[in-house]
Structures are given as structure tokens and as C-alpha cells.
Amino acid sequence: MFDEPSGGNFVWAKVPGINDSNVLVEEAVKFGVTLAPGSYYQPNSEACAWGRINSAYAGNKRAVRFFEAMTEKSAARA
């Protein structure tokens, strides 16, 4: 059964043009940021564009720099 979430600490996000969130995980490490790739939550660990971010740390300076870098990469691909 599915239900609307009532809240939580995690946000699911993806970057346009990146089909495997493991790429995001590798980029995040360069900024000192930890992300959970969507493949962790797939039945057979298949690649997934979506990654899970802990919203409690989304305002952290390292996370902000990472988000900005991913925005730039996404814009460059467009």
C-alpha cells in the first residue's frame, strides 16, 4: 500500500542528463558530501537516476557547493 509521506529527513532528487546516481555519489565525495544512490533501494540494485539526500544537511556549505557544481554540469549538458 502506498500513502502520501507525512514528512521526513530525506529528499529524492536527480540531475537531468545523469541516468545513474552512482555518478552523483562519486562527484559528491569530491566535495565531502555523502549521498545514497538510488540503486541501494532497487530490488536488484539496478542503476537509478534518483539519489537520496539528507535534508538536515542540505544547507551545509559543502553540500551547497556540490549542488551548485551539479547545476553547472546539468546546464552544460543542456
Beta strands, then each sheet from edge to edge (+ up, - down):
strand 1: 10-13
strand 2: 36-37
strand 3: 51-54
sheet 1: 1+ 3- 2+
end
